[in-house]
Amino acid sequence: MQKHALILALLLLTSLGCHSLNPTAPQAMDMISVQTAVNLSAAGVSASSLSRMVLEVCGEDMDSLRTDLTISGGYASGVIKVPAGENRTFTALGYQQDDLVLRGSTTVDLKKGEAIKVKIELAYLRSTVILSPPRVTVAADSSFTLYLAARQVQKLAAFGARITFDPTYLKVTELGRENAFLTSNGGSITQMQFHRDNTLGRIDVVLGVFPAAKAVSGDGTVARMRFEPLKSGSTVIQLHLDKETDADLGLYDNQAIAIKSLALACAVTIQAAP
């Protein structure tokens, strides 16, 4: 029987007790092949949003191991040989270029002769804006809704994002605000830009919390968008926060200081209608 280990990874640890990042091959210990699967979709990430995914394994009586995971579809997965023993800590690290975006960890005991499949859930380590869900498969004669959301923001008082899409593949049929998060600290919402353009393939969402002293922190949804496919194929809906592109874009705190943030895209597959 397989044993499953699962933890909501809200850890922001920097080392988790690992003493070395170079893989070694212990000679005098029983080795177990461990299959690891990281659900990227559950964290609101598409495969195209991450440059790489790394798995680290460590324990007090072993040298630490490190390997790259294979990213495919909504998962990052791989198999690694780990010496049997107690308290083996598996840590998954997700990078966008050189930025560490996601981290998740779980600790399990590995016994010789047992089949182990380690599952790790991820948490955001820095302010990030996402489109949720991050991967969509839809029939050409159907439609779907995406949500624009913030993750791990602190004292957010101004939110400016641009969503771009290929207007030959998609058309926006609805754009609406989701007010609960931005008003959660007792403030109201100032709407500066909130419009769609199917000719340009663009949506602009620029909102503020008033007064700024009522800025909000944590995770929350800001807007929703309903799309209608125009033809079958694969396309990507991009998310932009670069204030160099437009002065209204980006996230700002209650002191009008820019919050360094990442933006993650959404991958869309449109299947031909039967």
Backbone as CSV, one residue per row, in Angstrom:
resi,resn,N_x,N_y,N_z,CA_x,CA_y,CA_z,C_x,C_y,C_z
1,MET,0.861,-1.191,0.000,0.000,0.000,0.000,0.892,1.234,0.000
2,GLN,0.527,2.227,-0.760,1.298,3.452,-0.789,0.935,4.330,0.389
3,LYS,1.943,5.001,0.928,1.717,5.977,1.986,1.886,7.355,1.387
4,HIS,0.970,8.258,1.680,1.000,9.597,1.114,1.312,10.619,2.202
5,ALA,2.253,11.493,1.924,2.590,12.544,2.865,2.225,13.868,2.252
6,LEU,1.446,14.714,2.960,0.964,15.970,2.408,0.968,17.028,3.491
7,ILE,1.477,18.214,3.186,1.495,19.296,4.166,1.211,20.599,3.457
8,LEU,0.443,21.506,4.092,0.252,22.837,3.551,1.519,23.612,3.851
9,ALA,2.295,23.870,2.830,3.632,24.402,3.053,3.589,25.904,3.188
10,LEU,3.566,26.367,4.423,3.589,27.788,4.691,4.933,28.175,5.304
11,LEU,5.940,27.361,5.040,7.241,27.557,5.652,8.052,28.570,4.878
12,LEU,8.718,29.456,5.583,9.583,30.425,4.950,11.022,30.214,5.419
13,LEU,11.353,28.966,5.730,12.682,28.658,6.233,13.709,28.806,5.131
14,THR,14.946,29.054,5.515,15.979,29.268,4.515,16.839,28.050,4.282
15,SER,16.917,27.129,5.245,17.806,25.992,5.052,17.161,24.661,5.359
16,LEU,16.217,24.638,6.279,15.547,23.402,6.676,16.540,22.332,7.090
17,GLY,17.676,22.750,7.613,18.646,21.807,8.159,19.524,21.143,7.120
18,CYS,19.479,21.562,5.889,20.341,20.962,4.875,21.752,21.501,5.040
19,HIS,22.717,20.608,4.974,24.098,21.016,5.204,24.891,21.133,3.910
20,SER,24.382,20.597,2.821,25.098,20.637,1.553,24.099,20.605,0.427
21,LEU,24.391,21.326,-0.659,23.499,21.335,-1.803,24.026,20.469,-2.930
22,ASN,25.128,19.779,-2.702,25.693,18.938,-3.737,25.246,17.498,-3.534
23,PRO,24.710,16.853,-4.584,24.245,15.475,-4.416,25.389,14.526,-4.127
24,THR,25.179,13.640,-3.176,26.154,12.595,-2.885,25.442,11.266,-2.898
25,ALA,26.180,10.210,-2.971,25.588,8.871,-3.025,26.053,8.074,-1.825
26,PRO,25.278,8.061,-0.743,25.682,7.283,0.444,25.911,5.820,0.081
27,GLN,26.982,5.262,0.628,27.366,3.912,0.236,26.813,2.844,1.174
28,ALA,26.620,3.163,2.461,26.316,2.124,3.436,24.859,2.132,3.878
29,MET,23.986,2.784,3.124,22.591,2.900,3.526,21.698,2.346,2.421
30,ASP,20.562,1.802,2.819,19.595,1.320,1.842,18.988,2.499,1.101
31,MET,18.971,2.432,-0.213,18.464,3.526,-1.025,17.036,3.217,-1.480
32,ILE,16.183,4.217,-1.445,14.789,4.083,-1.838,14.501,5.076,-2.950
33,SER,13.853,4.618,-4.016,13.434,5.517,-5.087,12.120,6.181,-4.692
34,VAL,12.137,7.498,-4.583,10.966,8.250,-4.131,10.420,9.073,-5.291
35,GLN,9.142,8.888,-5.567,8.482,9.660,-6.608,7.873,10.912,-5.977
36,THR,8.167,12.073,-6.556,7.680,13.343,-6.024,6.841,14.048,-7.077
37,ALA,5.665,14.528,-6.663,4.779,15.262,-7.566,4.362,16.561,-6.894
38,VAL,4.600,17.685,-7.574,4.230,19.001,-7.063,3.129,19.556,-7.949
39,ASN,1.980,19.808,-7.358,0.825,20.305,-8.112,0.947,21.807,-8.303
40,LEU,1.375,22.228,-9.491,1.546,23.645,-9.773,0.201,24.357,-9.903
41,SER,-0.766,23.683,-10.494,-2.073,24.295,-10.699,-2.727,24.666,-9.382
42,ALA,-2.533,23.834,-8.351,-3.121,24.123,-7.047,-2.552,25.390,-6.438
43,ALA,-1.333,25.746,-6.843,-0.708,26.972,-6.351,-1.010,28.160,-7.254
44,GLY,-1.769,27.937,-8.315,-2.099,29.022,-9.230,-0.997,29.324,-10.218
45,VAL,-0.237,28.315,-10.602,0.908,28.498,-11.487,0.774,27.596,-12.700
46,SER,1.049,28.133,-13.867,1.127,27.303,-15.065,2.582,26.952,-15.321
47,ALA,2.811,25.899,-16.077,4.176,25.458,-16.348,4.993,26.544,-17.029
48,SER,4.340,27.349,-17.871,5.050,28.400,-18.598,5.484,29.545,-17.687
49,SER,4.952,29.600,-16.462,5.284,30.691,-15.545,6.603,30.470,-14.816
50,LEU,7.074,29.237,-14.742,8.290,28.928,-13.991,9.431,28.557,-14.923
51,SER,10.610,29.017,-14.568,11.797,28.663,-15.332,12.307,27.275,-14.963
52,ARG,12.211,26.951,-13.676,12.669,25.641,-13.229,12.104,25.336,-11.859
53,MET,12.156,24.051,-11.519,11.684,23.565,-10.228,12.766,22.651,-9.674
54,VAL,13.167,22.879,-8.443,14.257,22.136,-7.826,13.727,21.395,-6.603
55,LEU,14.214,20.169,-6.400,13.867,19.388,-5.222,15.116,19.161,-4.391
56,GLU,15.031,19.481,-3.088,16.106,19.208,-2.143,15.623,18.182,-1.124
57,VAL,16.495,17.269,-0.734,16.183,16.285,0.300,17.319,16.297,1.313
58,CYS,16.961,16.344,2.607,18.009,16.340,3.616,17.548,15.623,4.876
59,GLY,18.480,15.254,5.699,18.227,14.585,6.973,19.483,14.651,7.812
60,GLU,19.341,14.458,9.114,20.481,14.622,10.009,21.595,13.617,9.748
61,ASP,21.237,12.408,9.291,22.240,11.369,9.126,22.585,11.105,7.669
62,MET,22.364,12.083,6.805,22.669,11.914,5.377,23.140,13.241,4.789
63,ASP,23.905,13.135,3.723,24.248,14.329,2.961,23.027,14.758,2.161
64,SER,22.862,16.049,1.968,21.690,16.534,1.241,21.802,16.215,-0.246
65,LEU,20.638,16.053,-0.866,20.538,15.740,-2.282,19.759,16.846,-2.972
66,ARG,20.029,17.051,-4.235,19.363,18.120,-4.988,19.227,17.678,-6.439
67,THR,18.039,17.893,-7.006,17.815,17.536,-8.401,16.765,18.456,-9.006
68,ASP,16.811,18.630,-10.311,15.787,19.388,-11.019,14.592,18.495,-11.293
69,LEU,13.395,19.045,-11.124,12.173,18.325,-11.465,11.757,18.668,-12.892
70,THR,11.022,17.761,-13.503,10.507,17.982,-14.851,9.137,18.644,-14.763
71,ILE,8.984,19.777,-15.437,7.722,20.499,-15.437,6.938,20.112,-16.687
72,SER,5.737,19.597,-16.473,4.890,19.184,-17.590,3.435,19.344,-17.180
73,GLY,2.655,20.035,-18.025,1.255,20.262,-17.697,1.151,21.044,-16.405
74,GLY,0.380,20.540,-15.454,0.195,21.236,-14.192,1.038,20.697,-13.069
75,TYR,2.070,19.891,-13.375,2.871,19.267,-12.334,4.374,19.422,-12.590
76,ALA,5.120,19.394,-11.497,6.571,19.220,-11.551,6.852,17.910,-10.846
77,SER,7.537,16.998,-11.517,7.686,15.655,-10.956,9.076,15.107,-11.220
78,GLY,9.388,14.065,-10.453,10.670,13.419,-10.636,10.832,12.272,-9.665
79,VAL,11.866,11.482,-9.873,12.200,10.366,-8.990,13.618,10.583,-8.497
80,ILE,13.812,10.421,-7.194,15.133,10.609,-6.608,15.404,9.469,-5.635
81,LYS,16.624,8.983,-5.618,17.015,7.916,-4.698,17.511,8.527,-3.399
82,VAL,16.870,8.115,-2.299,17.152,8.693,-0.983,17.453,7.556,-0.012
83,PRO,18.439,7.716,0.860,18.723,6.664,1.840,17.577,6.498,2.826
84,ALA,17.273,5.264,3.176,16.219,4.986,4.152,16.578,5.621,5.492
85,GLY,15.537,5.993,6.249,15.769,6.596,7.550,14.616,7.494,7.959
86,GLU,14.697,8.038,9.150,13.646,8.890,9.667,13.893,10.358,9.325
87,ASN,12.788,11.111,9.297,12.838,12.569,9.136,13.610,13.004,7.896
88,ARG,13.161,12.495,6.744,13.692,12.957,5.466,12.840,14.153,5.019
89,THR,13.454,15.311,4.881,12.725,16.529,4.523,12.867,16.800,3.034
90,PHE,11.721,16.858,2.347,11.658,17.143,0.911,11.199,18.592,0.741
91,THR,11.989,19.388,0.025,11.678,20.795,-0.195,11.670,21.088,-1.688
92,ALA,10.559,21.633,-2.181,10.434,22.014,-3.578,10.579,23.525,-3.700
93,LEU,11.366,23.965,-4.671,11.648,25.386,-4.885,11.309,25.739,-6.329
94,GLY,10.451,26.742,-6.516,10.053,27.162,-7.850,10.636,28.519,-8.198
95,TYR,11.291,28.615,-9.350,11.972,29.837,-9.761,11.342,30.410,-11.034
96,GLN,11.262,31.740,-11.085,10.998,32.461,-12.324,12.271,33.231,-12.620
97,GLN,13.024,32.781,-13.616,14.378,33.264,-13.871,15.208,33.059,-12.592
98,ASP,15.753,34.134,-12.006,16.561,33.990,-10.797,15.760,34.239,-9.527
99,ASP,14.478,34.532,-9.662,13.645,34.843,-8.500,13.018,33.579,-7.920
100,LEU,13.217,33.360,-6.628,12.563,32.258,-5.934,11.137,32.686,-5.616
101,VAL,10.160,32.015,-6.224,8.761,32.426,-6.132,7.989,31.545,-5.159
102,LEU,8.212,30.242,-5.221,7.398,29.281,-4.483,8.277,28.333,-3.679
103,ARG,7.721,27.913,-2.549,8.438,26.931,-1.737,7.429,26.060,-1.012
104,GLY,7.743,24.799,-0.901,6.905,23.881,-0.140,7.768,22.799,0.466
105,SER,7.340,22.240,1.594,8.173,21.264,2.291,7.323,20.253,3.040
106,THR,7.818,19.041,3.159,7.207,18.016,3.993,8.290,17.059,4.464
107,THR,8.059,16.427,5.621,9.024,15.500,6.202,8.375,14.135,6.389
108,VAL,9.062,13.082,5.946,8.524,11.726,6.033,9.622,10.772,6.495
109,ASP,9.191,9.611,6.986,10.115,8.521,7.292,10.151,7.572,6.107
110,LEU,11.341,7.157,5.722,11.503,6.233,4.600,11.983,4.881,5.126
111,LYS,11.185,3.850,4.856,11.519,2.503,5.294,11.767,1.604,4.091
112,LYS,12.770,0.753,4.215,13.098,-0.162,3.137,11.906,-1.070,2.840
113,GLY,11.607,-1.229,1.540,10.528,-2.106,1.134,9.187,-1.425,0.991
114,GLU,9.072,-0.152,1.416,7.813,0.570,1.268,7.851,1.467,0.039
115,ALA,6.703,1.530,-0.631,6.580,2.439,-1.772,6.102,3.791,-1.249
116,ILE,6.830,4.848,-1.574,6.516,6.182,-1.077,6.294,7.129,-2.261
117,LYS,5.207,7.891,-2.175,4.967,8.956,-3.152,4.773,10.245,-2.368
118,VAL,5.722,11.143,-2.477,5.695,12.377,-1.701,4.960,13.461,-2.485
119,LYS,3.990,14.076,-1.831,3.274,15.194,-2.430,3.582,16.457,-1.645
120,ILE,3.857,17.532,-2.352,4.227,18.791,-1.707,3.330,19.901,-2.242
121,GLU,2.741,20.668,-1.349,1.981,21.844,-1.756,2.837,23.085,-1.559
122,LEU,2.650,24.067,-2.408,3.517,25.230,-2.461,2.869,26.467,-1.866
123,ALA,3.697,27.356,-1.350,3.251,28.661,-0.879,4.102,29.734,-1.539
124,TYR,3.513,30.902,-1.756,4.244,32.019,-2.345,5.172,32.642,-1.309
125,LEU,6.366,33.024,-1.756,7.350,33.637,-0.880,7.420,35.148,-1.057
126,ARG,6.783,35.674,-2.083,6.858,37.103,-2.351,5.575,37.564,-3.014
127,SER,5.387,38.864,-3.103,4.181,39.410,-3.712,4.093,38.977,-5.169
128,THR,2.934,38.426,-5.526,2.727,37.891,-6.866,1.288,38.156,-7.283
129,VAL,1.112,38.471,-8.555,-0.234,38.622,-9.119,-0.439,37.484,-10.106
130,ILE,-1.580,36.809,-9.997,-1.826,35.621,-10.813,-3.165,35.720,-11.535
131,LEU,-3.286,34.909,-12.562,-4.560,34.634,-13.209,-4.959,33.225,-12.803
132,SER,-6.149,33.077,-12.261,-6.581,31.789,-11.740,-7.887,31.349,-12.402
133,PRO,-7.932,30.080,-12.898,-6.885,29.063,-12.842,-5.744,29.369,-13.812
134,PRO,-4.559,28.799,-13.564,-3.404,29.103,-14.411,-3.381,28.338,-15.723
135,ARG,-4.177,27.268,-15.823,-4.281,26.466,-17.042,-5.747,26.206,-17.322
136,VAL,-6.151,26.406,-18.557,-7.546,26.222,-18.938,-7.603,25.385,-20.213
137,THR,-8.469,24.386,-20.220,-8.803,23.643,-21.433,-10.296,23.799,-21.652
138,VAL,-10.675,24.298,-22.814,-12.069,24.658,-23.055,-12.436,24.313,-24.500
139,ALA,-13.688,23.948,-24.710,-14.177,23.687,-26.072,-14.384,25.005,-26.803
140,ALA,-14.222,24.968,-28.105,-14.327,26.184,-28.908,-15.717,26.801,-28.856
141,ASP,-16.734,26.018,-28.529,-18.101,26.542,-28.462,-18.527,26.820,-27.016
142,SER,-17.556,26.923,-26.102,-17.860,27.178,-24.703,-17.228,28.501,-24.270
143,SER,-17.107,28.730,-22.960,-16.472,29.930,-22.433,-15.874,29.600,-21.073
144,PHE,-15.089,30.513,-20.510,-14.458,30.269,-19.215,-14.221,31.596,-18.500
145,THR,-14.071,31.509,-17.171,-13.841,32.682,-16.342,-12.478,32.601,-15.683
146,LEU,-11.728,33.696,-15.745,-10.467,33.830,-15.027,-10.627,34.857,-13.922
147,TYR,-9.867,34.659,-12.841,-9.864,35.608,-11.732,-8.481,36.234,-11.611
148,LEU,-8.440,37.528,-11.426,-7.210,38.268,-11.208,-7.012,38.382,-9.699
149,ALA,-5.885,37.872,-9.199,-5.713,37.761,-7.748,-4.313,38.149,-7.313
150,ALA,-4.200,38.597,-6.064,-2.928,38.952,-5.453,-2.556,37.910,-4.415
151,ARG,-1.267,37.650,-4.295,-0.764,36.691,-3.312,0.379,37.334,-2.529
152,GLN,0.347,37.154,-1.218,1.421,37.598,-0.320,1.743,39.091,-0.449
153,VAL,0.716,39.927,-0.537,0.954,41.370,-0.569,0.900,41.928,0.854
154,GLN,1.616,43.012,1.080,1.648,43.658,2.386,1.290,45.132,2.233
155,LYS,0.241,45.567,2.954,-0.201,46.961,2.969,-0.454,47.485,1.551
156,LEU,-1.193,46.718,0.787,-1.503,47.081,-0.597,-2.547,48.195,-0.620
157,ALA,-2.186,49.330,-1.268,-3.106,50.463,-1.363,-3.456,50.812,-2.807
158,ALA,-2.659,50.351,-3.754,-2.945,50.623,-5.172,-2.572,49.397,-5.987
159,PHE,-3.465,49.017,-6.892,-3.299,47.801,-7.695,-3.493,48.170,-9.167
160,GLY,-2.447,47.966,-9.972,-2.550,48.248,-11.399,-2.007,47.113,-12.230
161,ALA,-2.853,46.476,-13.028,-2.431,45.340,-13.842,-3.020,45.448,-15.244
162,ARG,-2.277,44.949,-16.216,-2.767,44.863,-17.598,-2.735,43.403,-18.028
163,ILE,-3.837,42.943,-18.575,-3.937,41.586,-19.115,-3.987,41.699,-20.624
164,THR,-3.139,40.952,-21.312,-3.148,40.969,-22.770,-3.400,39.560,-23.301
165,PHE,-4.110,39.491,-24.433,-4.453,38.208,-25.038,-4.509,38.372,-26.546
166,ASP,-4.474,37.251,-27.241,-4.537,37.257,-28.704,-5.997,37.374,-29.125
167,PRO,-6.394,38.506,-29.719,-7.808,38.698,-30.076,-8.281,37.832,-31.234
168,THR,-7.362,37.101,-31.858,-7.801,36.146,-32.874,-8.237,34.821,-32.247
169,TYR,-7.843,34.605,-30.985,-8.220,33.383,-30.270,-9.331,33.608,-29.249
170,LEU,-9.345,34.799,-28.629,-10.235,35.023,-27.495,-10.944,36.369,-27.582
171,LYS,-12.107,36.419,-26.959,-12.866,37.659,-26.824,-13.371,37.756,-25.388
172,VAL,-13.236,38.939,-24.771,-13.749,39.157,-23.419,-15.226,39.518,-23.503
173,THR,-16.058,38.777,-22.800,-17.496,39.042,-22.801,-17.981,39.655,-21.486
174,GLU,-17.153,39.605,-20.444,-17.544,40.174,-19.153,-16.311,40.570,-18.366
175,LEU,-16.358,41.723,-17.704,-15.311,42.177,-16.811,-15.980,42.730,-15.564
176,GLY,-15.654,42.172,-14.409,-16.297,42.608,-13.175,-15.322,42.684,-12.016
177,ARG,-15.623,43.554,-11.059,-14.794,43.676,-9.864,-15.165,42.632,-8.827
178,GLU,-14.157,42.243,-8.030,-14.353,41.427,-6.844,-13.875,42.283,-5.666
179,ASN,-14.808,42.812,-4.883,-14.479,43.871,-3.936,-14.059,43.406,-2.538
180,ALA,-14.342,42.163,-2.190,-14.189,41.728,-0.797,-12.770,41.926,-0.269
181,PHE,-11.752,41.598,-1.064,-10.376,41.678,-0.576,-9.941,43.124,-0.361
182,LEU,-10.108,43.977,-1.373,-9.614,45.354,-1.272,-10.362,46.168,-0.218
183,THR,-11.566,45.754,0.162,-12.319,46.471,1.198,-12.258,45.773,2.556
184,SER,-11.431,44.739,2.679,-11.436,43.904,3.882,-10.918,44.607,5.125
185,ASN,-10.216,45.731,4.965,-9.713,46.474,6.118,-10.556,47.717,6.406
186,GLY,-11.741,47.775,5.791,-12.653,48.877,6.068,-12.593,50.032,5.107
187,GLY,-11.750,49.949,4.082,-11.661,51.028,3.105,-12.656,50.849,1.970
188,SER,-12.678,51.810,1.070,-13.499,51.724,-0.137,-12.567,51.657,-1.348
189,ILE,-13.145,51.412,-2.519,-12.346,51.237,-3.734,-12.481,52.461,-4.635
190,THR,-11.346,52.988,-5.065,-11.305,54.032,-6.085,-10.967,53.378,-7.414
191,GLN,-11.834,53.521,-8.398,-11.629,52.887,-9.709,-11.080,53.911,-10.694
192,MET,-9.819,53.707,-11.093,-9.162,54.628,-12.015,-9.209,54.122,-13.456
193,GLN,-8.969,52.844,-13.651,-9.136,52.212,-14.963,-9.770,50.846,-14.748
194,PHE,-10.741,50.535,-15.572,-11.378,49.228,-15.478,-12.136,49.007,-16.788
195,HIS,-11.405,48.578,-17.816,-12.050,48.441,-19.117,-11.389,47.335,-19.941
196,ARG,-12.085,46.920,-20.973,-11.632,45.868,-21.879,-11.628,46.399,-23.303
197,ASP,-10.743,45.820,-24.122,-10.641,46.210,-25.526,-10.355,44.949,-26.334
198,ASN,-11.377,44.439,-27.006,-11.207,43.205,-27.770,-10.478,43.421,-29.084
199,THR,-10.381,44.642,-29.533,-9.614,44.926,-30.749,-8.118,44.834,-30.468
200,LEU,-7.698,45.442,-29.358,-6.287,45.396,-28.971,-5.927,44.112,-28.234
201,GLY,-6.930,43.414,-27.709,-6.661,42.249,-26.878,-6.074,42.667,-25.544
202,ARG,-6.788,43.561,-24.839,-6.225,44.138,-23.612,-7.309,44.427,-22.584
203,ILE,-6.967,44.200,-21.319,-7.810,44.566,-20.180,-6.939,45.351,-19.208
204,ASP,-7.434,46.502,-18.753,-6.717,47.304,-17.765,-7.525,47.363,-16.480
205,VAL,-6.857,47.029,-15.376,-7.488,47.072,-14.059,-6.591,47.899,-13.140
206,VAL,-7.036,49.103,-12.820,-6.278,49.993,-11.932,-7.231,50.458,-10.833
207,LEU,-6.980,49.989,-9.611,-7.862,50.252,-8.480,-7.045,50.717,-7.280
208,GLY,-7.661,51.539,-6.447,-7.000,52.003,-5.237,-7.859,51.770,-4.016
209,VAL,-7.204,51.646,-2.871,-7.910,51.546,-1.594,-7.944,52.941,-0.964
210,PHE,-9.122,53.399,-0.589,-9.261,54.733,0.008,-9.922,54.623,1.385
211,PRO,-9.339,55.292,2.396,-8.042,55.959,2.387,-6.903,54.942,2.400
212,ALA,-5.688,55.394,2.078,-4.542,54.481,1.997,-4.247,53.807,3.321
213,ALA,-4.670,54.439,4.414,-4.452,53.837,5.738,-5.202,52.521,5.895
214,LYS,-6.183,52.284,5.038,-6.961,51.041,5.079,-6.389,49.991,4.116
215,ALA,-5.110,50.107,3.796,-4.452,49.150,2.898,-4.618,47.725,3.420
216,VAL,-4.547,46.759,2.502,-4.822,45.366,2.856,-3.582,44.497,2.663
217,SER,-3.551,43.368,3.363,-2.432,42.429,3.278,-2.958,41.009,3.097
218,GLY,-2.094,40.150,2.553,-2.453,38.739,2.399,-2.766,38.364,0.973
219,ASP,-3.770,37.494,0.811,-4.164,36.965,-0.490,-5.601,37.360,-0.781
220,GLY,-5.906,37.668,-2.037,-7.291,37.967,-2.368,-7.512,38.184,-3.852
221,THR,-8.782,38.122,-4.251,-9.179,38.288,-5.647,-9.610,39.724,-5.889
222,VAL,-9.249,40.252,-7.062,-9.492,41.652,-7.393,-10.530,41.808,-8.500
223,ALA,-10.508,40.918,-9.491,-11.415,41.062,-10.634,-11.664,39.698,-11.266
224,ARG,-12.713,39.634,-12.105,-13.025,38.431,-12.874,-13.234,38.812,-14.335
225,MET,-12.883,37.884,-15.215,-12.991,38.101,-16.660,-13.554,36.849,-17.304
226,ARG,-14.548,37.020,-18.141,-15.101,35.882,-18.860,-14.671,35.976,-20.322
227,PHE,-14.108,34.865,-20.829,-13.597,34.811,-22.190,-14.416,33.837,-23.031
228,GLU,-14.537,34.173,-24.291,-15.180,33.301,-25.268,-14.159,32.953,-26.351
229,PRO,-13.891,31.667,-26.587,-12.941,31.284,-27.638,-13.478,31.622,-29.028
230,LEU,-12.560,31.940,-29.943,-12.927,32.249,-31.320,-12.469,31.172,-32.297
231,LYS,-11.483,30.373,-31.897,-11.013,29.271,-32.731,-10.213,28.316,-31.870
232,SER,-9.962,27.129,-32.369,-9.209,26.135,-31.597,-7.705,26.407,-31.703
233,GLY,-6.980,25.907,-30.718,-5.538,26.083,-30.678,-5.053,26.379,-29.277
234,SER,-3.790,26.743,-29.158,-3.189,27.067,-27.864,-2.735,28.515,-27.842
235,THR,-2.957,29.183,-26.722,-2.567,30.578,-26.586,-2.262,30.872,-25.126
236,VAL,-1.693,32.033,-24.867,-1.325,32.418,-23.510,-1.917,33.792,-23.207
237,ILE,-2.516,33.915,-22.038,-2.996,35.205,-21.554,-1.920,35.751,-20.621
238,GLN,-1.360,36.904,-20.984,-0.234,37.459,-20.244,-0.709,38.498,-19.227
239,LEU,0.104,38.673,-18.197,-0.197,39.622,-17.133,0.994,40.562,-16.984
240,HIS,0.737,41.883,-16.931,1.807,42.879,-16.906,1.633,43.821,-15.725
241,LEU,2.750,44.087,-15.010,2.754,45.021,-13.888,3.800,46.115,-14.060
242,ASP,4.423,46.183,-15.214,5.574,47.049,-15.431,5.149,48.516,-15.567
243,LYS,5.516,49.332,-14.597,5.156,50.753,-14.634,5.915,51.504,-15.724
244,GLU,6.989,50.910,-16.273,7.694,51.540,-17.385,6.842,51.496,-18.647
245,THR,5.967,50.505,-18.722,5.038,50.401,-19.845,3.895,51.385,-19.702
246,ASP,3.389,51.527,-18.485,2.278,52.434,-18.180,2.441,52.851,-16.724
247,ALA,2.417,54.153,-16.475,2.654,54.669,-15.123,1.624,54.184,-14.119
248,ASP,0.453,53.749,-14.578,-0.593,53.281,-13.666,-0.401,51.833,-13.238
249,LEU,0.520,51.125,-13.872,0.694,49.717,-13.552,1.587,49.524,-12.333
250,GLY,1.432,48.371,-11.687,2.238,48.029,-10.523,1.438,48.046,-9.243
251,LEU,2.049,47.523,-8.172,1.442,47.501,-6.854,2.165,48.508,-5.960
252,TYR,1.387,49.208,-5.107,1.965,50.218,-4.232,1.383,50.069,-2.832
253,ASP,2.213,50.368,-1.826,1.744,50.258,-0.453,1.140,51.572,0.023
254,ASN,0.820,51.646,1.308,0.135,52.818,1.848,1.034,54.049,1.978
255,GLN,2.329,53.882,1.651,3.247,55.015,1.606,3.613,55.371,0.163
256,ALA,2.854,54.835,-0.783,3.082,55.064,-2.215,4.434,54.524,-2.676
257,ILE,4.931,53.518,-1.986,6.181,52.859,-2.365,5.844,51.610,-3.158
258,ALA,6.525,51.431,-4.285,6.259,50.278,-5.151,6.564,48.978,-4.425
259,ILE,5.658,48.016,-4.556,5.842,46.681,-3.996,6.429,45.805,-5.099
260,LYS,7.638,45.304,-4.893,8.251,44.452,-5.901,7.429,43.194,-6.059
261,SER,6.932,42.960,-7.274,5.976,41.868,-7.489,6.267,41.143,-8.786
262,LEU,5.833,39.891,-8.829,5.908,39.085,-10.035,4.513,38.912,-10.626
263,ALA,4.467,38.672,-11.924,3.196,38.438,-12.616,3.272,37.103,-13.337
264,LEU,2.247,36.261,-13.150,2.220,34.930,-13.753,1.111,34.825,-14.787
265,ALA,1.380,34.111,-15.853,0.466,34.029,-16.993,-0.503,32.855,-16.860
266,CYS,-1.412,32.756,-17.834,-2.373,31.653,-17.917,-2.262,31.010,-19.297
267,ALA,-2.141,29.680,-19.334,-2.061,28.932,-20.584,-3.446,28.406,-20.940
268,VAL,-3.863,28.635,-22.171,-5.217,28.247,-22.611,-5.121,27.300,-23.796
269,THR,-5.839,26.179,-23.694,-5.961,25.245,-24.806,-7.420,25.211,-25.229
270,ILE,-7.673,25.508,-26.494,-9.033,25.559,-27.017,-9.220,24.365,-27.953
271,GLN,-10.129,23.477,-27.584,-10.374,22.271,-28.365,-11.494,22.513,-29.370
272,ALA,-11.352,21.916,-30.535,-12.388,22.051,-31.557,-13.700,21.456,-31.058
273,ALA,-14.780,22.124,-31.367,-16.100,21.653,-30.947,-16.391,20.324,-31.635
274,PRO,-17.051,19.388,-30.935,-17.344,18.076,-31.537,-18.335,18.217,-32.695
